[in-house]
Amino acid sequence: LFCLTMRRWGRKLAAAEPRAAPIDLSDVVACSSSSAALPPCKQPRVLESEGVPIDVEFISVQECARQAYYGDEQPLSEAALVQLAVPQPRPRPPQPQQGEGRSGAGVARGFGQPTRRRDASDPLAFIPIVPRVTLAFEREAAAGRKAFANPPALRGGGGSRPSGGEAAPPRSATASERAAGGTLVWLRHFDLRITDSLALARAAGRPGPVHLVFPWSPEEDDAQGPWRLAGTAAGLWLHHALASLDRDLRERYDVSVAFRVGGTVASLLQAAAECGADEVVTCRAFEPAAAALEREAAVALSAAGLRLVCVQSLLLTDIEKVRVDMGSWKGHFGTLTPFHSACMAQGEPPRPVPEPPRLTRASRPMQGVPLDELGLAKLPVRADGSVLDWGARILAGWEISETAALATWRRFLAPGGGFAQYEKARNLANASGVARISPYLRFGMLSPRTMYWEMKAAGGRHVSITFWRRLVWRDLAYWQLLHFPLMQDRPIRAHYAGQVWSSDRAALDGWRRGQTGYPLVDAGMRELWATGWMPQNVRMAVAVMLCELLNISWVEGERWFHHTLVDADPAINAMMWQNAGKSGLDQWNFTMHPARAGKTQDPGGEYTRRWCPELARLPTKYLHSPWEAPEDVLRSSGVRLGPGGSYPHRVVKDISAGIRQSGDAIRAQRARSLEWNDGGGYDLIVLPRGSTVGHDGLRFRVFTKPEFRIIGGRPRDAAWQAADEDRENGGQQQQQQQEQQEQPRRWAQTNQ
């Protein structure tokens, strides 16, 4: 802890163990201080300066994290630490941005040895990953058991807006305000833009003033349990997205957003009564809880003589009208092809509407509370009063505004941008060929209709058929959530509910903390923690690690992603993890060896070296499999594997055995539910009402991986083990082609 607190040593220590080379301490003065309060030594080390040994006590990672994080335990007192007098630090070099291809050891330093920094004001100081504490903090803070601060304002005015102290008491609209009528725009967390905002466009086209309200109910949010938004990385993004939208509305139209805290329906009724509006307009939701809230609001507003108008601008297609035709073979139910075909039958999506030329300002704007009072993002306060700004690193990597959303998207589309090289570069971990627009799309700061038409003008499917389908995948995820509203934590294949998963909490925490011993997986999980984001293919690699190799429930992965992703989307997140865990409609028909995936996705090692700086000096040949490096190579690279070392041993060494274990669990569960197994060995589900043209309510087969199929009460054949190993070695392409050729015949035999 002593030497790691020295900023000037950070880069060198990231690349080498303290024993590997002497460190010059000639201009450092160590002042004596009582160490009585220090915990017992866990890892005593010896440093040398000009050949003179200096005894230093090191605190273990767990001890440091427990005492420094969120004030979970009594923190170390300043008097208990060695006081340092150091020269003024050099100016911080520019931080490498995502996808620049640098090692970036300075950005991610400390992942191997989390430490408590004496300079708590450093906005990019490393924060230890302590899952138990971070997952519990929001509830503890809301209950008043933990001190917290609000996020600081962003540069450019994007922070929290004061509103004159406490909210004014409720008032009723005057006679003139009621006569003027007007429109109350109910802003939602997934529709925060001005361009192609159907709600704003409708309000601007109606007579009377335009009023904007964003109601937030901590109680309603808390009722979502692990899927609550407040206290997550996405909650931090929402806080700043609201501030940015409010600023844009003030600058362009001289209108502002009234933030309200309380029950949503009650807040809408009160706001409508105050402003005299005769119509409330909002963007339609497809999340189960939000959709139910809309229905409740419509009834209450109607009883008050008001009309609620819900416009659809969240998705490309009105998914409530999508009915897939299972009467002819286009693919399995719930997969992309039949869904895409059903969407295209409705025609192309409408063109985006321009931003309103003007919004009529009310003579007396509605009152609201400061944005901070919504409590979307709480920053822990340590016992010494310093703030643990866990969002600083996230905000350093993103500009949260509608302007930035459009600029990022159009830069991707421009000649020489990522769109033209997407097919070749989309699998790279350094994100050099991807758009990085997912959080903007998640919070409605970027319109999917704008994306569709601008992408079509740039060449669309002819440039990249894969990216062209991304928006359809998004609609598919919400279509699945519409018809399977419990899919966030219950398997769509309901008969998988009894599957036996591993309860190894140490393995789960190692996965969350980026300490699995597989560099690509660890780099991805550390990037997720630090920036709130990771590339799509890395997300798939870490999901395979959790569900297939560790046999840990997909729900655990979904919950961690929901907590840490700035683009945490309730539909996309659930669909991805359901498919990864094999309980979704479209089981992933592939697997990934984490070391081989690292060599494919990060061939030069820049990404891994950036987020796993303790491995930075390893030759690229061994970077993704350090256990294969000879001992002298490890020693010269400053890498020591295992307990007490700089990088952990692999959490699972036998990949084939891990795949077999998770496969056995699925086969065993299917064998216990043979009534949901058809004659060809496929899973059966009941098709939801309103999902198909003519097969609603019927039991229908869904895609099932060959090695999971059961025929005659036994696995498909004795070759399932070979099939698992073949997939591990990348031999799935030929099998997928055979599968596609056989499907129409099997489908006709089973479902005629």
Secondary structure by P-SEA (a helix, b strand, c coil): ccccccccaaaaaacccccccccccccbbbbbccccccccccbbbbbbcccbbbbbbbbcaaaaaaacccccccccccccccccccccccccccccccccccccccccccccbbbbbcccccccccccccaaaaaaaaaaaaaccbbbbccccccccccccccccccccbbbbcaaaaaabbbbbbcccccccccccaaaaaaaacccbbbbbbbbbaaaaaacccccccccaaaaaaaaaaaaaaaaaaacccbbbbbbcccaaaaaaaaaaaacccbbbbcccccaaaaaaaaaaaaaaaaacbbbbbbcccccccccccccccccccccccccaaaaaaaaaacccccccccccbbbbbcbbbbbccccccccbbbbbcccccccccaaaaaaaccccaaaaaaaaaaaacccccccccccccccccccccccaaaaaaaccccaaaaaaaaaaaccccccccccaaaaaaaaaaaaaaacccccccccccccccbbbbcaaaaaaaaaacccccaaaaaaaaaaaacccccaaaaaaaaaaccccccccaaaaaaaaaaccccccaaaaaaaaaaaacccccccccccaaaaaaaaacccccccccccccccccccccccccccccaaaaaaacccccccccccccccccaaaaaaaaaaaaaaaaaaccccccccbbbbbbbcccccccccccccccccccccccccccccccaaaaaaaaaaaccaaaaaaaaaaaaaaaaaaccc
